[in-house]
Amino acid sequence: MLSKRILLCGLLSIAPLAFAQDGSPSRPLGAIEGTNLPVQRIGKEDLLNIQVYDSPEFTRSVRVLDDGQIRLPLLKETIHVEGLFPAEVETLIADEIKREQFLVDPFVTVTVAEYHSRPISVTGAVKTPTIFQAIGAVNLLDAIAKAGGFADQAGGELVITRPNGDTGTQSVERVPIRPLIEGTDQTLNVKLIGGEQIRVPTVGTVVVTGNVKESGIFPVQDSGTTTVMTAIAQAKGLGDFQPSKVYIYRNDEQGVRHEIEVDLKSIKKRKSPDVTLQARDILYVPDNTRKKAASDWLDRLAGFGSTTATGVLVYRR
């Protein structure tokens, strides 16, 4: 019976084929319609449409397993497909069917129904954080567009984390946002192949409070241009009292808060350089000749909270 099955299927696999104008066999009649997805290498969790002409027992959709293999009914051996193109998988399936003597000359087609092996995630200061598949040609600006673009709170650069080959480690790349958007450096619009995690940090901020006209949370400007004097200017200037010293409160990498005394009077007289502020600094301007005990409001501001001892802090750009 098996020899008859082989002979019959072999004849059927030849007789009904349609031929294109160049003489090559076209897709057999009754074939499942292929997808419009671009052809690229197959990965784990991808869904494949497999057709073997006149052999419904082999024609089905299968998902690539975590080990990169697929399993077809009746076949004893699994077939490794990860990293191959669909045409290469067609050859492997046909060879295995012939090796196990089910068909003499099987006609096999393989298409990818769904890609799941190339996720790209975009998170952080974007309008719509998203995860999508890298299908076809995808670059960095494409990914940002799929996330709805940058949010107003986006910082000066974004961070791309991607697998570093088969080493099990990850590489990190930082891309400045302004030249990326302006297109002044085309190399920044990097190609994405899947597996990348794109994070857009929010802009760094500083808190200015105490003896200023409008306490608030203000963005740290690019290139370290936010200083004590510019921060006071963002807070609409000093109040009625003109202190000689102001104080910066800054946490180190261990979360320990340090107090930095700044000679404001000397800076204003141009006898000392202005002091650059860092993201998450708290600038306190005293309202009398003695430094005000600030433990209560510092605790409230430890995570850039929403209130101070005197009122509400409002984020201002």
BAMAR-902275 format. One record per atom (N, C-alpha, C): x, y negated, z negated; residue in one letter. Coordinates in steps of 0.001 Angstrom, whole numbers, plus 500000, padded with zeros to 6 digits. Example, Ala and Ser with C-alpha at 12.3 -4.5 7.8 and 13.67 -1.06 7.14 Angstrom:
513190505690492200A
512300504500492200A
513200503300492200A
512850502250492920S
513670501060492860S
512900499970492130S
***
This chain:
500830501212500000M
500000500000500000M
500857498750500000M
501947498770499258L
502812497589499184L
503409497250500532L
503828498316501307S
504417498051502617S
503388497453503565S
502138497910503450K
501089497331504287K
500845495883503918K
500865495625502611R
500671494244502147R
501770493344502691R
502996493802502664I
504115493015503175I
503955492745504658I
503600493780505430L
503467493626506868L
502320492682507213L
501170492888506535L
500000492073506824L
500256490605506495L
500816490354505327C
501079488968504921C
502123488321505804C
503078489145506263G
504088488607507153G
503479488143508460G
502512488945509005L
501852488564510244L
500980487335510055L
500251487324508918L
499373486197508656L
500148484911508460L
501372485042507925S
502162483835507663S
502698483215508941S
502617483978510072I
503147483469511334I
502025483018512260I
500955483825512389A
499939483599513403A
499207482276513291A
498673481901512137P
497791480736512114P
498496479397511994P
499808479358511972L
500493478084511740L
500285477130512912L
500043475899512576A
500006474850513590A
501410474298513759A
501701473791514947F
503041473287515229F
502968471823515623F
503933471075515123A
504015469669515484A
504546469534516898A
504551468332517429Q
504987468120518805Q
506439468476519013Q
507249468416517933D
508662468762518097D
508907470250517941D
507806471040517776G
507959472482517678G
508108473002516282G
508222472133515272S
508375472580513890S
507020472847513278S
506888473828512379P
505587474136511784P
505107472989510927P
503836472636511074S
503246471611510226S
502679472268508987S
502012471471508122R
501393472032506932R
500302473002507349R
500242474219506773P
499256475208507176P
497842474734506889P
496898475315507652L
495502474980507455L
495069475358506054L
494241474518505458G
493769474804504110G
494731474378503033G
495810473700503405A
496797473301502412A
496225472239501492A
496674472239500250I
496299471194499310I
496954469898499760I
496204468818499737E
496758467542500168E
497928467132499277E
498996466674499901G
500147466228499134G
499888464886498473G
500744464529497590T
500601463255496906T
501369462184497665T
501129460940497275N
501850459822497879N
503069459429497052N
503417460229496071L
504555459909495227L
505843460053496024L
506797459160495811P
508076459283496526P
508830460521496087P
509609461045497011V
510381462254496717V
511596461881495878V
511718462493494713Q
512892462312493871Q
513101463577493066Q
514181463638492345R
514537464867491648R
513503465197490573R
513282466470490403I
512276466983489468I
512871467061488073I
512042466775487079G
512496466831485695G
511506467555484801G
511835467644483541K
510987468321482563K
509632467620482461K
508587468433482287E
507210467955482128E
506583467446483422E
507313467427484538D
506696467046485811D
505696468125486227D
504631467696486897L
503595468621487361L
503776468848488852L
503938470114489258L
504189470470490652L
502978471156491264L
502665470786492507N
501695471524493314N
502462472491494204N
502218473784494018I
502924474814494783I
501923475552495656I
502232475670496950Q
501400476401497891Q
502211477467498596Q
501663478642498654V
502225479694499490V
501111480119500434V
501303479898501702Y
500231480086502680Y
499658481492502621Y
498312481529502555D
497546482779502542D
497862483634501318D
498340483015500240S
498642483755499008S
498126482952497813S
496818483021497548P
496241482241496443P
496825482606495087P
497369483825494986E
497950484216493704E
499195483399493360E
499818482806494365F
500989481970494129F
500679480466494222F
499552480141494812T
499200478739495037T
498521478165493801T
499173477207493191R
498659476634491944R
499490475418491532R
499057474761490474S
499831473668489870S
500519474198488624S
501778473884488474V
502538474332487305V
503330473156486755V
503525473162485456R
504303472107484818R
505693472644484479R
506686471806484697V
508061472203484400V
508219472308482887V
508785473426482433L
508948473677481004L
510104472850480436L
510210472860479114D
511259472075478456D
512662472545478820D
512790473799479253D
514105474299479655D
514381474080481140D
513487473315481827G
513696473030483240G
513244474127484177G
512546475140483668Q
512104476273484474Q
510613476158484799Q
510200476878485840I
508779477101486099I
508544478608486152I
507318478978485846R
506961480391485869R
505742480559486768R
505853481509487722L
504746481812488615L
504230483221488342L
502924483427488437P
502392484771488199P
502942485763489221P
503067486981488794L
503574488110489586L
505093488126489704L
505716486957489634L
507174486927489731L
507787487270488375L
508776488138488371K
509403488571487123K
510321487490486545K
510960486735487426E
511951485777486975E
511383484343487013E
511799483550486039T
511484482119486100T
512437481448487088T
512084480272487537I
512877479554488537I
513281478208487950I
514577477922487972H
515080476654487438H
514926475578488505H
514189474508488161V
513900473470489150V
514374472087488712V
514752471925487466E
515149470596486984E
516351470077487759E
516263468834488199G
517354468215488941G
517339468485490427G
516351469273490914L
516267469600492337L
515196468762493022L
515310468664494345F
514277468030495144F
513217469072495506F
511978468650495805P
510923469614496139P
511310470582497255P
511999470101498283A
512382470998499383A
513310472109498899A
514178471808497944E
515071472833497389E
514285473848496575E
513250473395495900V
512406474315495126V
511623475228496069V
511187474686497196E
510487475526498186E
511357476708498589E
512619476447498829T
513530477524499233T
513699478555498129T
513848478097496885L
514023479028495764L
512795479914495585L
511616479323495685I
510392480113495509I
510260481131496639I
510503480697497865A
510411481617498999A
511403482767498849A
512627482463498437D
513638483516498266D
513222484518497193D
512631484023496101E
512230484917495013E
511069485796495441E
510125485257496202I
509000486057496693I
509495487147497629I
510445486805498494K
511007487819499394K
511819488840498618K
512569488387497616R
513408489319496853R
512572490362496120R
511414489930495620E
510541490863494919E
509555491556495864E
509736491343497167Q
509041492065498234Q
507523491883498212Q
507083490648497940F
505656490357498052F
505302489909499468F
506181489145500112L
505960488667501468L
507276488743502233L
507137488914503548V
508329488998504389V
508907487612504650V
508038486688505037D
508506485352505381D
507513484317504837D
507511484073503556P
506509483177502965P
506710481728503407P
505587481031503592F
505625479609503918F
505246478846502657F
506210478141502069V
506026477515500759V
506133476000500905V
505217475295500254T
505329473840500150T
505236473446498682T
506020472457498295V
506040471958496922V
505929470438496958V
504980469895496217T
504865468449496049T
504761468144494561T
505120466934494193V
505031466508492795V
503701465788492598V
502862466332491735A
501562465715491446A
501694464602490421A
502557464803489416E
502739463813488356E
504192463854487892E
504779462674487773Y
506099462577487156Y
505929462241485672Y
506587463004484829H
506589462729483387H
507999462729482808H
508998462906483640S
510369463071483161S
511171461776483189S
510557460669483642R
511299459420483781R
510593458266483066R
510354458379481771P
509656457289481082P
510565456081480875P
509984454912481037I
510646453645480717I
509736452909479745I
510272452526478601S
509472451803477619S
509930450351477555S
508965449449477423V
509240448024477281V
508520447544476028V
509281447099475038T
508703446701473765T
509258445348473336T
508703444842472243G
509195443585471689G
508379442400472169G
509050441299472458A
508386440045472790A
507975440006474258A
507054440923474612V
506416440919475929V
504911440875475700V
504170440514476736K
502734440320476555K
501980441639476373K
502427442689477054T
501747443993476949T
502796445092476881T
503277445452475700P
504245446554475602P
503705447796476304P
504576448494477008T
504098449587477842T
505142450677477977T
504684451848478414I
505549452951478823I
505042453422480184I
505922453506481161F
505534453949482495F
506635454831483064F
506317455497484176Q
507264456393484814Q
508037455672485916Q
509326455949485998A
510175455359487042A
509960456136488331A
508972455704489094I
508646456360490356I
509116455474491492I
509984456009492339G
510546455216493417G
511578454238492893G
511780453160493628A
512774452146493258A
512190451222492192A
512818451193491030V
512364450344489919V
513562449559489402V
513376448253489222N
514443447451488633N
513936446776487359N
514803446017486731L
514499445440485421L
513319444471485495L
513276443623486511L
512170442684486637L
510844443395486890L
510881444532487602D
509671445333487777D
509130445782486426D
510043446234485566A
509631446722484240A
509023445598483409A
509641444416483450I
509098443288482694I
507732442893483243I
507560442956484557A
506270442626485167A
505187443603484717A
505522444885484619K
504544445872484156K
504141445612482707K
505005444964481946A
504698444617480557A
504027443257480447A
503629442676481566G
502915441409481551G
503794440182481466G
505099440362481518G
506014439233481409G
506444438982479976G
507333438030479810F
507861437708478489F
506832436932477675F
506796437204476390A
505968436428475475A
506672435125475137A
505924434197474569D
506501432889474231D
507631433011473213D
507591434042472380Q
508586434193471323Q
509823434979471766Q
509954435246473074A
511103436022473551A
512395435273473282A
513410436018472884G
514708435422472599G
515504435170473857G
516798434980473690G
517641434608474817G
518158435773475628G
518010437004475144E
518500438161475869E
517630439363475558E
517715440370476408L
517029441628476152L
518060442742476057L
517646443862475502V
518566444971475244V
518045446217475958V
518904446833476773I
518562448076477470I
519357449220476838I
518650450214476349T
519286451416475815T
518951452569476738T
519978453309477169R
519735454408478101R
520633455592477772R
520213456817478144P
521056457991477902P
522394457864478616P
523435458282477953N
524779458214478518N
525161459584479081N
524550459907480237G
524827461198480866G
524343462343480000G
525135463396479939D
524796464569479133D
525550464594477810D
526069463454477394T
526876463416476174T
526030463427474908T
524732463167475057G
523871463089473878G
523914461734473201G
524733460823473711T
524816459473473155T
524039458507474054T
523942457272473617Q
523241456268474393Q
524133455056474616Q
523982454437475769S
524706453206476064S
523765452026475875S
524319450896475501V
523531449692475242V
524039448574476135V
523114447906476812E
523455446790477691E
522591445593477320E
523217444433477184R
522499443200476868R
522432442318478115R
521238441836478405V
521017441050479622V
520431439694479228V
521086438589479579P
520522437260479290P
519264437024480116P
518239436491479473I
516935436381480120I
516881435248481138I
517432434097480807R
517285432937481698R
517875433194483083R
519141433609483220P
519662433864484578P
518966435041485264P
518436435975484475L
517678437081485075L
516436436546485778L
515700435665485105I
514480435102485683I
514803434170486840I
515824433354486666E
516164432368487702E
516812433004488924E
517299434242488788G
517911434929489922G
519286434436490271G
519939433758489348T
521278433227489633T
522340434323489675T
522038435461489066D
522977436595489079D
522177437861489366D
522198438307490618Q
521397439450491024Q
521819440744490345Q
523053440802489861T
523509442033489210T
522789442273487882T
522170441229487329L
521439441403486067L
520142442179486261L
519598442138487461N
518352442859487751N
518687444318488039N
519078445043487005V
519654446377487148V
518601447389487591V
519063448425488256K
518201449515488691K
517902450426487498K
516661450874487403L
516239451776486336L
515870453122486944L
516290454203486290I
516036455540486831I
515174456379485904I
514804455835484757G
514028456592483780G
514869456947482574G
514223456948481426G
514930457217480182G
515368455963479466G
515174454786480107E
515590453528479496E
514563453033478477E
515067452405477441Q
514244451693476476Q
514645450227476528Q
513695449388476913I
513962447953477058I
513303447241475880I
514100446537475106R
513578445818473944R
513870444333474113R
512820443534473955V
512956442084474060V
512815441506472658V
513925441168472004P
513837440630470639P
513143439270470637P
512512438964469536T
511928437640469374T
513039436628469115T
512747435389469420V
513734434332469229V
514091434231467742V
515370433994467468G
515791433800466087G
515192432526465513G
514921432513464228T
514302431349463600T
515032430974462314T
514860429721461935V
515359429227460657V
514213428514459950V
514283428497458629V
513298427783457817V
513936426484457316V
513224425395457452V
513662424105456907V
512586423646455925V
512971423431454691T
511983423070453676T
512602422135452647T
511757421583451809G
512226420653450787G
511908419225451171G
512881418342451036N
512691416910451236N
512807416537452724N
511871417108453543V
511758416754454945V
510292416407455213V
510053415731456323K
508696415269456590K
507750416408456959K
508248417427457677E
507400418557458058E
508193419848457915E
508019420519456773S
508661421821456603S
508121422783457656S
508959423726458059G
508486424669459066G
509510425724459407G
509095426611460288I
509950427663460843I
510246427264462277I
511526427165462618F
511920426633463914F
512813427631464651F
512722427668465997P
513550428595466764P
515015428187466755P
515884429187466758V
517313428938466908V
517600428768468391V
518193427660468753Q
518452427380470159Q
519600428243470680Q
519659428374472012D
520715429165472644D
522084428544472391D
523087429378472475S
524498428955472424S
524882428320471091S
524169428657470017G
524544428174468699G
524443426683468522G
523491426037469201T
523376424583469122T
522468424123467993T
521863425043467264T
521048424638466124T
521964424428464919T
522026423197464465T
522879422839463343T
522015422256462225T
522668421888461131V
521948421276460019V
521232420014460479V
521904419172461237M
521311417914461664M
520167418129462662M
520343419067463613T
519262419308464573T
518067419948463894T
518310420802462892A
517201421418462164A
516412420371461377A
517116419425460764I
516430418340460049I
515626417491461036I
516185417293462219A
515460416533463239A
514201417268463671A
514287418620463795Q
513098419398464145Q
512019419268463075Q
512440419073461835A
511493418899460736A
511061417444460585A
511259416653461627K
510843415240461702K
511636414327460765K
512821414783460350G
513689413931459558G
513520414097458060G
514389413385457318L
514369413458455856L
513168412708455296L
512824413064454058G
511778412355453357G
512293411042452791G
511647410580451727D
512008409291451142D
513403409304450525D
513802410448449963F
515101410536449300F
516179410954450290F
517347410364450187Q
518473410661451070Q
519523411451450294Q
519484412776450309P
520421413583449517P
521821413550450119P
522794413741449283S
524180413815449771S
524553415238450152S
523841416205449597K
524137417614449894K
522845418354450217K
522966419347451095V
521867420269451373V
522412421678451205V
521523422669451225Y
521944424030450899Y
521369425019451915Y
522252425886452374I
521851426966453283I
521829428259452486I
520744429011452611Y
520644430329451984Y
520656431365453086Y
521626432278452999R
521864433242454078R
522086434632453490R
521396435614454051N
521573436997453618N
522687437660454414N
523512438461453725D
524548439206454426D
523972440536454917D
524826441394455482E
524361442663456053E
523780443594454999E
524154443406453747Q
523614444234452664Q
522359443621452052Q
521917442501452583G
520714441861452083G
520942440969450878G
522202440711450540V
522518439849449402V
522478438396449858V
521750437545449127R
521601436154449506R
522773435329448982R
523310434493449864H
524417433618449497H
523998432163449683H
524521431317448822E
524245429884448897E
525452429171449489E
525206428349450509I
526268427593451164I
525959426109450975I
526857425424450296E
526656423995450065E
527197423205451258E
526412422262451734V
526792421470452907V
526808419993452514V
527921419331452817D
528060417911452517D
527389417105453625D
526098416828453450L
525327416122454470L
525826414689454654L
526188414042453565K
526653412658453633K
527900412548454487K
528813413506454337S
530051413501455118S
529776413772456590S
528793414648456872I
528440414942458266I
527864413701458931I
526996413005458224K
526355411816458788K
527365410710459062K
528423410671458281K
529473409662458487K
530538410135459470K
530310411340460052R
531226411939461024R
532595412253460426R
532630412450459138K
533877412842458490K
534033414363458449K
532935415072458623S
532959416535458647S
532122417018459833S
532495418174460403P
531704418694461530P
530341419192461044P
529381419092461932D
528058419627461622D
528157421147461467D
527264421718460682V
527318423157460367V
526274423893461204V
526705424923461908T
525796425710462743T
524971426662461886T
523689426726462178L
522794427638461468L
522671428950462234L
522418430014461491Q
522208431327462075Q
520736431717461927Q
520306432652462758A
518937433136462660A
518678433660461249A
517510433354460718R
517038433759459404R
517659432956458269R
518384431894458583D
518862430992457532D
517689430208456948D
517838429805455703I
516903428903455045I
517671427641454686I
517245426518455206L
517881425233454920L
517000424476453914L
517561424240452742Y
516820423536451690Y
517405422139451505Y
516523421136451569V
516922419745451383V
516382419285450026V
517277418993449035P
516804418598447697P
516045417265447736P
515152417090446751D
514382415855446695D
514834414945445560D
515995415251444934N
516582414346443954N
518083414591443923N
518787413889443050T
520246413990443042T
520722415351442566T
519901416054441870R
520285417388441428R
519589418432442295R
520274419530442522K
519688420598443326K
518504421207442594K
517405421305443265K
516186421834442654K
516301423337442485K
515873423840441322A
515826425289441127A
514818425866442106A
515280426778442981A
514437427200444105A
514144428689444104A
514296429368442989S
514150430826442991S
512761431269443414S
511728430514443002D
510357430925443314D
510104430889444819D
510384429741445446W
510071429659446862W
511042430450447715W
512281430683447213L
513206431544447963L
512685432967448036L
512093433444446940D
511518434784446956D
510386434870447973D
509598433805448062R
508503433821449016R
508999433739450456R
510169433133450628L
510721432990451966L
511679434112452346L
511847435097451497A
512845436143451743A
512631436830453087A
511375437018453451G
511099437605454760G
510504436617455715G
510819435318455518F
510189434258456293F
508687434344456158F
508224434344454894G
506795434425454622G
506087433179455067G
504796433133454809S
503978432071455387S
503786430878454471S
504224430957453203T
503964429831452311T
505220429394451605T
505212428146451134T
506283427637450298T
505668427139449014T
506494426575448187A
505983426064446922A
505068424869447130A
505184424204448255T
504409422978448464T
503354423106449548T
503379424169450337G
502363424250451376G
502658425346452383G
502050425240453553V
502135426264454582V
503266425944455546V
504052426978455873L
505091426821456889L
504512427190458228L
504699426343459218V
504163426578460534V
505319426775461508V
505223427830462322Y
506257428053463337Y
506100427016464442Y
507214426340464772R
507177425327465843R
508302425598466825R
507982425453468096R
508992425649469149R
509685424329469440R
***
